Amino acid sequence: MKAILINQLKTNGEVYFKLQPDNSVVYTLNHYDRSSKTYSISPVTDINKERFIKSNKPVFIGFDY
């Protein structure tokens, strides 16, 4: 598993990520909110939930899904 910043996800071609390496919840990136400078993310299992996180937050990629 590898940690990168969330603002580097699209440049690396990644779609799915985790917020913690030992967490079972897998997220996907929705959009960037320019007014609050945050990214909207949703869990893959429930796309009606939405969270906003800062662009300098490290996320974890490179796991088997």
C-alpha positions in Angstrom: 0.0 0.0 0.0 1.3 3.4 -0.9 0.3 6.9 0.5 -0.1 9.9 -1.8 -1.9 13.2 -1.4 -5.5 13.3 -2.5 -4.8 16.1 -5.0 -2.5 13.7 -6.9 -5.1 10.9 -7.4 -6.2 11.9 -10.9 -2.7 12.4 -12.2 -1.8 8.9 -11.0 -4.9 7.4 -12.6 -6.3 6.1 -9.4 -10.0 5.8 -8.7 -10.3 4.0 -5.4 -8.5 4.9 -2.1 -8.7 4.4 1.6 -8.3 7.1 4.3 -6.5 4.7 6.7 -4.3 1.7 5.7 -6.2 -0.7 8.0 -9.7 0.7 7.2 -12.1 -1.5 5.3 -14.1 1.5 3.8 -13.1 2.3 0.2 -13.8 5.8 -1.2 -14.0 7.4 -4.6 -13.4 11.0 -5.5 -16.4 13.1 -6.6 -15.4 16.7 -7.2 -13.3 19.7 -6.0 -15.0 22.5 -4.2 -13.2 25.7 -5.1 -14.9 27.9 -2.5 -13.8 25.8 0.5 -10.7 24.2 -1.2 -11.8 20.7 -0.3 -12.5 17.5 -2.2 -15.8 15.7 -2.0 -15.5 12.0 -1.5 -18.0 9.1 -1.1 -17.8 5.5 0.1 -18.2 3.1 -2.8 -20.8 1.1 -0.8 -23.1 4.1 -0.2 -22.8 6.9 -2.7 -25.4 9.0 -0.9 -22.9 9.8 1.9 -20.5 12.6 1.2 -17.5 14.0 3.1 -15.3 17.0 2.4 -11.6 16.7 3.0 -8.7 19.1 2.5 -6.4 18.7 -0.5 -3.3 18.0 1.5 -4.7 14.9 3.2 -2.7 11.7 2.5 -4.8 8.8 1.2 -3.7 5.1 0.6 -3.8 3.4 -2.8 -2.4 0.1 -4.2 -4.6 -2.4 -2.4 -6.6 -5.3 -3.7 -10.3 -4.4 -4.1 
